[in-house]
Amino acid sequence: MRFSPFPVTLSSANKVPASGLEDELKALLQEKAMEMGLTIKAMEIMPDHVPVFLTAPPSLEPHYIVNQLKGYTSRILGQEHKWLRSRLPTLWTRSSYIGSAGTVSASTVENQKGV
């Protein structure tokens, strides 16, 4: 089966990704990705978004992947850190960016920290 690489950006509803949960958020995203058969090539935790470069089987729709990653991380972090739930009912906004590999590479995602 051929895997298609593409970038996604998960938009946060507030500054939660930069509130000391970076390592935990990365681990949860990796865990869910592995469960879904995805490979995360690059990922950076930014104050209000998380750019991710991943490969996925063609049978999985990009919007489904984004929804699964957002839902899983929001639910687990909300259960483990009750103060997150008092800020907003969910960690993520409904918006996201999904591109094609022709426009973004893993090094572009890694360089997001410098922007």
Beta strands, then each sheet from edge to edge (+ up, - down):
strand 1: 4-12
strand 2: 39-43
strand 3: 49-56
strand 4: 92-98
sheet 1: 2+ 3- 1+ 4-
end
